[in-house]
């Protein structure tokens, strides 16, 4: 009986000590691009899994405008969730093609709804790989409207904008495009 009590005491002590070691809260720091990934689903730290859509976009120097728009629209948490999502991600150069002042205007708080609609038109619920897209297919996007897929040889286009790269993420796929898609 005495040995059983000693064994229970030692086991309990080890359990308490191991819980204390793992109870430290990691310090959060906002990266240079200003996306605070320390709260909600976007704050989950996982050193072994692939990064999610927001984490990949935040790490791209070519998508700083898109990341700023996602933040302004309040969609960081949504696009960090499990998904799967397909995001047609315009580059900074794509946003530069818009009329002067358009991006700055959309980033204002009173234009949040318009920005959500535009970004929603770039987002599909599901994972669309280019190799499975067919010429003439149409897909219903998150905030209404359909996009049309066209194929020319090995090239795939969404609403006439070529998909120049595809990046798998833990919660879907990012297709890099050279134009901002505007709902029709």
Buried (B, 14 or more C-beta within 10 A) or exposed (E): EEEEEEEEEEEEEEEEEEEEEEEEEEEEEEEEBEBBBBEEBBEEEEEEEEBBBBBBBBEBEBBBBBBBBBBBBEBBEBBBBEBBBBBBBBBBEBBEEBEEEEBEBBBEEEBBEEBBBBBBBBBBEEBBEBEEBEEEBEBEBBBEBEBBBBBEEEEBBBBEBBBEEBBEBBBBBBBBBEBBBEBE
